[in-house]
Amino acid sequence: MLTAAENHLLTRVGPQAPLGRMMRRYWQPVCTSAQMPKNDSDPVRVRIFGENFVAFRDTEGKVGVLEEFCMHRRASLAIGRVEEGGIRCLYHGWKFGVDGTIQETPNHCDDRFKARLKAPAFPVREAGGLVWAYFGPKDKEPPFQHYEFFDGPEENRCVFRINIPCNFLQLWEGGTDSSHVGILHCNLANPEWKNKASFVPDMEDYTSVALANGDNAPSLDIENTPYGYQYAAKRKGPTLPDGRETWSVRVTPVIFPTCRIIPLREYQFFVFEVPQDDHKTSTYLVAHGPKPFDRTKMRNVLGLNDERLWKEGDFEYRATVENNFFQERNRIEETWSGLAGLIPEDSSISASMGAIVERDKEVLVAADAAVVRLRERLLESIRRHENGEEPYGLGLSDYSKVRSLADTDVPLDERWQDLLPGNMGPVRTKPIPA
């Protein structure tokens, strides 16, 4: 159980908060590339870590991220004009390049003035269907990280964004909790749902979250890694022909400061829980695999096909306490939760906890060990940063070999770690003083 003070430390992301200071040291997704589909597209308002920015793609296709409010009289650039190599404020026509260069000041025709000043601009990269930016100290910019989903044909990648009205940590914790999979998602994932012991998942189906068996209390192997940690959820597996007993193992890497890789059979599923502020999160989902995705099918599987809940291009998750999360109580016998799809189930459960969970009131059990480890490692990383050390994973640039592992039968006398040689574990670190 966390104290109220520790919970506060782990959930506040503003510029003066210790977590917020640490978060700004990493490259973070700020929008999808599809939000700016062509050169001189409409600008995109970006809210991250409790602050406001604007992203835009210029005439040459370069992407810039600036402070939202024009440095002249503080009008919003998010309603500005993107044209002729820059973004122009509507109020007095000041125009800025992607690097913050002042290109024009129509109400003050002085070239020396333009050359002397720059608008606040931030380092930007575009990769994997996402736009990334760095908001920390300029002299401490870390290497840009490389994930597996950056590689391969674009059609083999499917990117979604959902803006969810709750703190990022409860969403991230949900993704590190294997015991909920066979319960909350049981009609999709639990082969013993309603005693359907013959349930066999369709390997061609994007819903291949299915567990190998119906054990809802897996034992957990957790080991620290340079980027955070990874854990194996182990359920009793079948006996091999040679008589050896096995574990059915699924492995989830947890990558600081906001990422996890969900174990699915047919593809890797990357999730980034990026805080807009203390009470709202932009969740970026990236499915990446060996063959092209049918986006419509994937959207249906995720439960994002109901426009009452979510719309393409808008991204707002509209299921709330006020509309009872659009739960269909008459479908509970059919779907367990009465919520249609993986995202509505996960997002609604997290939002139902309130904007920020009161973790000092929880009652935890052994199945929550990976959630506890997330909190411990995050607290350690914050304290490292406050003590002048590097937070976990900051200096790493290559995550392309870090992978999850879907349910795999591993003999009791063999190591599941040997199946994931690129996952960089384990590491041991000395405790960081509070």
C-alpha positions as CSV (number, residue, x, y, z in Angstrom):
1,M,0.0,0.0,0.0
2,L,1.2,3.5,-0.9
3,T,1.0,6.4,1.5
4,A,-1.0,9.4,0.4
5,A,2.2,11.4,0.0
6,E,3.8,8.7,-2.2
7,N,0.6,8.6,-4.3
8,H,0.8,12.3,-4.8
9,L,4.4,12.0,-5.9
10,L,3.6,9.3,-8.5
11,T,0.6,11.1,-10.1
12,R,1.4,14.9,-10.4
13,V,3.1,15.8,-13.7
14,G,3.2,19.6,-13.6
15,P,6.5,21.5,-14.3
16,Q,7.2,21.9,-10.6
17,A,6.4,18.3,-9.5
18,P,9.2,15.8,-9.2
19,L,7.5,13.3,-11.5
20,G,6.8,16.1,-14.0
21,R,10.5,17.1,-14.0
22,M,11.5,13.6,-14.6
23,M,8.9,13.0,-17.3
24,R,10.2,15.9,-19.2
25,R,13.7,14.3,-19.5
26,Y,12.3,11.7,-22.0
27,W,11.1,11.8,-25.6
28,Q,7.3,11.5,-25.6
29,P,4.6,11.0,-28.2
30,V,2.6,14.2,-28.6
31,C,0.2,13.3,-31.5
32,T,-0.1,10.9,-34.3
33,S,1.3,11.6,-37.8
34,A,-2.2,11.1,-39.2
35,Q,-3.3,14.2,-37.3
36,M,-1.2,16.2,-39.8
37,P,-1.8,14.1,-43.0
38,K,-0.2,16.5,-45.5
39,N,2.1,19.5,-45.7
40,D,0.5,22.7,-44.4
41,S,-2.2,20.7,-42.6
42,D,-4.2,22.3,-39.8
43,P,-2.2,22.7,-36.6
44,V,-2.7,20.3,-33.7
45,R,-3.2,21.5,-30.2
46,V,-1.0,19.5,-27.8
47,R,-1.5,19.3,-24.1
48,I,1.1,17.4,-22.1
49,F,2.3,17.5,-18.5
50,G,-0.2,20.3,-17.7
51,E,1.2,22.7,-20.4
52,N,-0.1,23.7,-23.8
53,F,1.8,23.5,-27.1
54,V,1.0,23.4,-30.9
55,A,2.3,21.0,-33.5
56,F,2.3,21.7,-37.2
57,R,3.7,20.4,-40.5
58,D,5.2,23.0,-42.7
59,T,5.3,23.4,-46.5
60,E,8.3,21.0,-46.8
61,G,6.8,18.4,-44.5
62,K,8.9,19.2,-41.5
63,V,7.1,19.1,-38.1
64,G,7.5,21.7,-35.4
65,V,6.3,21.9,-31.8
66,L,6.0,25.4,-30.3
67,E,4.4,26.8,-27.2
68,E,0.8,27.3,-28.0
69,F,0.6,31.0,-27.2
70,C,2.2,33.5,-29.6
71,M,5.2,35.3,-28.0
72,H,3.8,38.7,-29.1
73,R,0.4,39.0,-27.4
74,R,-0.3,35.4,-26.4
75,A,-3.0,34.5,-28.9
76,S,-3.3,30.8,-29.6
77,L,-1.3,29.5,-32.5
78,A,-3.5,26.4,-32.5
79,I,-6.0,28.5,-34.5
80,G,-3.4,30.0,-36.7
81,R,-2.6,29.7,-40.4
82,V,0.0,27.1,-41.6
83,E,1.4,28.4,-44.8
84,E,4.5,29.2,-46.8
85,G,6.9,27.4,-44.5
86,G,5.6,28.4,-41.1
87,I,2.7,29.0,-38.7
88,R,1.1,32.4,-38.6
89,C,-0.7,34.0,-35.6
90,L,-4.1,35.4,-36.6
91,Y,-3.9,38.4,-34.3
92,H,-1.0,40.4,-35.9
93,G,0.4,38.0,-38.5
94,W,3.6,37.0,-36.8
95,K,4.9,33.9,-38.5
96,F,7.3,31.2,-37.0
97,G,9.2,28.4,-38.5
98,V,9.4,24.8,-37.0
99,D,12.6,25.9,-35.1
100,G,10.9,29.0,-33.7
101,T,12.6,31.4,-36.1
102,I,10.5,34.6,-36.5
103,Q,9.9,34.8,-40.2
104,E,7.5,37.8,-40.4
105,T,6.3,40.5,-38.0
106,P,3.9,42.6,-40.2
107,N,3.2,45.2,-37.5
108,H,6.9,45.7,-36.7
109,C,9.1,45.9,-39.8
110,D,12.6,45.5,-38.3
111,D,14.8,42.7,-39.5
112,R,17.2,43.1,-36.5
113,F,14.3,42.5,-34.1
114,K,13.3,39.2,-35.9
115,A,16.9,38.0,-35.9
116,R,17.4,38.7,-32.2
117,L,14.5,36.6,-30.9
118,K,13.0,33.1,-31.3
119,A,9.7,31.5,-30.3
120,P,10.1,28.7,-27.8
121,A,10.5,25.5,-29.9
122,F,11.2,22.0,-29.0
123,P,13.2,19.1,-30.5
124,V,10.9,16.9,-32.7
125,R,11.2,13.5,-34.3
126,E,8.6,11.6,-36.4
127,A,8.7,7.8,-36.3
128,G,6.4,4.9,-36.1
129,G,3.3,6.8,-37.0
130,L,3.8,9.2,-34.1
131,V,5.2,12.7,-33.5
132,W,7.6,12.8,-30.6
133,A,9.0,15.8,-28.7
134,Y,11.4,16.5,-25.9
135,F,10.5,19.2,-23.3
136,G,13.4,18.9,-20.9
137,P,16.6,21.0,-20.5
138,K,18.3,21.5,-23.9
139,D,21.7,20.5,-22.6
140,K,20.4,17.2,-21.4
141,E,18.5,16.0,-24.5
142,P,18.7,12.1,-24.4
143,P,19.2,9.9,-27.5
144,F,16.0,9.2,-29.4
145,Q,14.8,5.7,-28.7
146,H,14.1,3.2,-31.5
147,Y,11.2,0.7,-31.1
148,E,10.4,-2.3,-33.2
149,F,7.3,-0.7,-34.7
150,F,9.4,2.0,-36.4
151,D,10.5,-0.7,-38.9
152,G,8.8,-2.4,-41.7
153,P,6.0,-1.3,-44.1
154,E,3.6,1.3,-42.8
155,E,0.6,-1.0,-43.5
156,N,2.0,-3.5,-41.0
157,R,1.4,-0.9,-38.3
158,C,-1.9,0.4,-36.8
159,V,-2.0,3.5,-34.6
160,F,-4.8,4.7,-32.4
161,R,-5.1,7.5,-29.8
162,I,-7.6,7.7,-27.0
163,N,-7.9,10.6,-24.6
164,I,-9.1,9.2,-21.3
165,P,-10.4,11.3,-18.3
166,C,-8.1,9.9,-15.6
167,N,-4.5,9.9,-14.4
168,F,-2.0,8.1,-16.5
169,L,-0.8,5.8,-13.7
170,Q,-4.0,3.9,-13.2
171,L,-4.1,3.2,-16.9
172,W,-0.5,2.0,-16.9
173,E,-1.1,-0.1,-13.8
174,G,-4.0,-1.8,-15.6
175,G,-1.6,-2.9,-18.3
176,T,0.8,-4.5,-15.8
177,D,-1.9,-6.6,-14.1
178,S,-2.1,-10.0,-15.7
179,S,-4.7,-11.4,-13.3
180,H,-7.5,-9.1,-14.6
181,V,-7.2,-10.5,-18.2
182,G,-9.2,-13.7,-17.6
183,I,-11.8,-11.8,-15.5
184,L,-12.5,-8.4,-17.0
185,H,-11.9,-9.7,-20.5
186,C,-13.1,-13.2,-19.8
187,N,-15.5,-13.6,-22.8
188,L,-12.5,-12.8,-25.1
189,A,-9.7,-14.3,-23.1
190,N,-10.7,-17.0,-20.6
191,P,-11.1,-20.4,-22.1
192,E,-13.2,-21.4,-19.1
193,W,-15.7,-18.6,-19.5
194,K,-19.1,-20.2,-18.8
195,N,-17.3,-23.6,-18.7
196,K,-16.3,-23.4,-22.4
197,A,-13.3,-25.7,-21.8
198,S,-13.1,-26.4,-25.5
199,F,-12.6,-22.7,-26.3
200,V,-9.8,-22.2,-28.9
201,P,-8.8,-18.7,-29.9
202,D,-8.7,-17.9,-33.6
203,M,-5.1,-17.2,-34.4
204,E,-6.1,-15.0,-37.3
205,D,-8.2,-12.9,-35.1
206,Y,-6.9,-9.6,-33.7
207,T,-8.4,-10.6,-30.3
208,S,-5.7,-13.1,-29.6
209,V,-5.4,-12.0,-26.0
210,A,-6.7,-15.4,-25.0
211,L,-5.1,-17.2,-22.1
212,A,-4.0,-20.8,-22.5
213,N,-6.1,-21.7,-19.4
214,G,-8.5,-20.2,-17.0
215,D,-6.1,-19.6,-14.1
216,N,-6.9,-16.1,-12.7
217,A,-4.3,-16.2,-10.0
218,P,-1.0,-16.6,-11.9
219,S,2.3,-16.6,-10.0
220,L,4.6,-13.8,-11.1
221,D,8.3,-13.7,-11.8
222,I,9.5,-10.1,-11.8
223,E,12.9,-8.8,-12.7
224,N,14.3,-5.3,-13.0
225,T,15.7,-4.1,-16.3
226,P,17.7,-1.0,-17.3
227,Y,14.5,0.5,-18.7
228,G,12.1,-0.5,-15.8
229,Y,11.2,-4.1,-15.4
230,Q,9.6,-7.1,-17.0
231,Y,7.4,-9.8,-15.5
232,A,6.3,-13.2,-16.4
233,A,2.7,-14.3,-15.5
234,K,3.0,-18.1,-15.0
235,R,0.0,-20.4,-15.1
236,K,0.0,-24.2,-15.0
237,G,0.8,-25.6,-18.5
238,P,0.3,-29.0,-20.1
239,T,2.5,-32.0,-19.4
240,L,4.9,-32.7,-22.3
241,P,5.1,-36.0,-24.1
242,D,8.4,-36.7,-22.2
243,G,6.6,-36.3,-18.9
244,R,8.0,-32.9,-18.0
245,E,5.7,-30.3,-16.4
246,T,5.4,-26.8,-17.8
247,W,4.4,-23.3,-17.1
248,S,2.2,-21.4,-19.5
249,V,4.1,-18.1,-19.5
250,R,3.3,-14.6,-20.8
251,V,5.8,-11.8,-20.5
252,T,5.2,-8.0,-20.4
253,P,8.1,-5.5,-20.6
254,V,7.4,-2.2,-18.8
255,I,9.4,0.6,-20.3
256,F,9.8,3.9,-18.5
257,P,8.3,6.4,-18.4
258,T,5.0,5.4,-19.9
259,C,5.2,2.3,-22.1
260,R,4.4,-1.4,-21.9
261,I,4.3,-4.1,-24.6
262,I,1.2,-6.3,-24.3
263,P,1.7,-10.0,-25.1
264,L,-0.4,-11.1,-28.1
265,R,0.1,-14.0,-30.4
266,E,0.0,-12.5,-33.9
267,Y,1.7,-9.2,-33.3
268,Q,3.3,-6.9,-30.7
269,F,1.1,-4.2,-29.1
270,F,2.8,-1.1,-27.7
271,V,0.9,1.2,-25.4
272,F,2.1,4.6,-24.2
273,E,0.1,6.3,-21.4
274,V,1.1,10.0,-21.9
275,P,-0.2,12.5,-19.3
276,Q,-2.0,15.5,-20.7
277,D,-2.2,16.7,-17.1
278,D,-2.9,15.1,-13.7
279,H,-6.5,14.2,-14.6
280,K,-6.3,13.3,-18.3
281,T,-4.2,10.9,-20.4
282,S,-3.6,10.4,-24.1
283,T,-3.2,6.7,-24.7
284,Y,-1.3,5.8,-27.9
285,L,-1.8,2.2,-29.1
286,V,0.5,0.8,-31.8
287,A,-0.1,-2.7,-33.2
288,H,2.8,-4.0,-35.2
289,G,3.1,-7.3,-37.0
290,P,4.4,-9.3,-39.9
291,K,1.5,-8.5,-42.2
292,P,-0.9,-5.6,-43.0
293,F,-3.7,-4.7,-40.6
294,D,-7.3,-4.1,-41.4
295,R,-7.9,-0.9,-39.5
296,T,-11.7,-1.3,-39.5
297,K,-11.4,-4.8,-38.1
298,M,-8.9,-3.7,-35.4
299,R,-11.1,-0.8,-34.4
300,N,-14.1,-3.1,-34.0
301,V,-12.1,-5.6,-31.9
302,L,-10.8,-2.8,-29.6
303,G,-14.4,-1.6,-29.1
304,L,-13.7,1.8,-30.8
305,N,-16.5,1.3,-33.4
306,D,-19.2,3.0,-31.2
307,E,-19.1,6.7,-31.9
308,R,-20.9,7.4,-28.6
309,L,-17.6,6.4,-27.0
310,W,-14.9,7.5,-29.4
311,K,-14.4,9.0,-32.9
312,E,-11.5,9.0,-35.3
313,G,-9.8,12.4,-35.4
314,D,-11.5,13.5,-32.2
315,F,-10.0,10.8,-29.8
316,E,-12.1,11.8,-26.8
317,Y,-13.3,8.9,-24.7
318,R,-16.8,9.8,-23.8
319,A,-17.8,7.0,-21.5
320,T,-18.1,8.6,-18.0
321,V,-19.8,8.1,-14.6
322,E,-22.6,10.4,-15.9
323,N,-23.6,8.0,-18.7
324,N,-22.6,4.9,-16.6
325,F,-19.9,4.2,-19.2
326,F,-22.5,3.1,-21.7
327,Q,-22.7,-0.2,-19.9
328,E,-25.4,-2.5,-21.2
329,R,-26.6,-4.4,-18.2
330,N,-28.8,-6.6,-20.3
331,R,-25.7,-8.0,-22.0
332,I,-23.8,-9.0,-18.8
333,E,-24.6,-12.7,-19.3
334,E,-23.2,-12.5,-22.8
335,T,-20.1,-10.2,-22.3
336,W,-19.4,-10.4,-18.5
337,S,-18.9,-6.7,-18.2
338,G,-21.6,-5.2,-20.4
339,L,-18.9,-3.1,-21.9
340,A,-18.2,-3.7,-25.6
341,G,-14.5,-4.4,-26.3
342,L,-11.1,-4.3,-24.8
343,I,-10.6,-0.5,-24.7
344,P,-14.1,0.2,-23.2
345,E,-13.4,-2.4,-20.5
346,D,-9.9,-1.2,-19.6
347,S,-10.6,2.5,-20.0
348,S,-14.0,2.5,-18.2
349,I,-12.6,0.5,-15.3
350,S,-9.7,3.0,-14.9
351,A,-12.0,6.0,-15.2
352,S,-14.5,4.5,-12.7
353,M,-11.8,4.8,-10.0
354,G,-12.0,8.6,-10.2
355,A,-9.5,11.1,-11.7
356,I,-6.7,9.9,-9.3
357,V,-7.0,6.6,-7.3
358,E,-6.7,6.8,-3.6
359,R,-4.0,4.2,-3.3
360,D,-3.6,4.5,0.4
361,K,-7.1,2.8,0.7
362,E,-6.4,-0.3,-1.4
363,V,-6.2,-3.9,-0.2
364,L,-3.5,-5.6,-2.3
365,V,-2.9,-9.3,-2.9
366,A,0.0,-11.4,-4.4
367,A,-1.5,-11.1,-7.9
368,D,-0.8,-7.3,-7.7
369,A,3.0,-7.8,-7.4
370,A,3.8,-6.4,-10.8
371,V,1.7,-3.3,-10.0
372,V,3.6,-2.9,-6.8
373,R,6.9,-3.2,-8.7
374,L,5.8,-0.5,-11.1
375,R,5.2,1.9,-8.2
376,E,8.5,1.0,-6.5
377,R,10.6,1.4,-9.6
378,L,8.8,4.7,-10.5
379,L,9.5,6.1,-7.0
380,E,13.1,5.0,-7.3
381,S,13.5,6.6,-10.7
382,I,12.0,9.9,-9.4
383,R,14.3,9.9,-6.4
384,R,17.3,9.1,-8.7
385,H,16.4,12.1,-10.8
386,E,15.9,14.4,-7.8
387,N,19.3,13.3,-6.5
388,G,21.0,14.3,-9.8
389,E,21.2,10.9,-11.3
390,E,19.7,9.7,-14.6
391,P,16.2,8.2,-14.4
392,Y,15.8,4.6,-15.6
393,G,16.2,4.0,-19.3
394,L,17.0,7.5,-20.2
395,G,20.3,6.7,-21.9
396,L,19.0,3.8,-23.9
397,S,18.4,4.3,-27.6
398,D,17.6,0.8,-29.0
399,Y,14.5,-0.9,-27.9
400,S,14.0,-2.7,-31.2
401,K,14.7,-6.2,-29.7
402,V,12.6,-5.7,-26.5
403,R,9.5,-7.9,-27.0
404,S,6.6,-9.3,-25.1
405,L,5.8,-13.1,-25.1
406,A,2.3,-14.5,-25.5
407,D,1.3,-17.7,-23.7
408,T,4.1,-20.1,-24.3
409,D,4.7,-23.5,-22.6
410,V,8.0,-23.5,-20.8
411,P,9.3,-26.6,-18.9
412,L,9.8,-26.0,-15.2
413,D,13.5,-26.6,-15.5
414,E,14.0,-24.0,-18.3
415,R,14.2,-20.2,-18.2
416,W,11.6,-18.1,-19.8
417,Q,14.2,-15.3,-20.1
418,D,16.1,-17.3,-22.7
419,L,13.2,-16.8,-25.1
420,L,13.6,-13.0,-24.9
421,P,17.4,-12.4,-25.3
422,G,16.8,-8.7,-26.3
423,N,15.0,-7.7,-23.2
424,M,18.1,-6.6,-21.3
425,G,17.4,-8.1,-17.9
426,P,18.1,-8.5,-15.1
427,V,19.7,-5.6,-13.3
428,R,20.2,-5.0,-9.6
429,T,20.3,-1.5,-8.1
430,K,20.9,-0.2,-4.6
431,P,18.0,1.4,-2.8
432,I,17.6,5.1,-3.4
433,P,17.1,7.1,-0.2
434,A,13.6,8.6,0.2
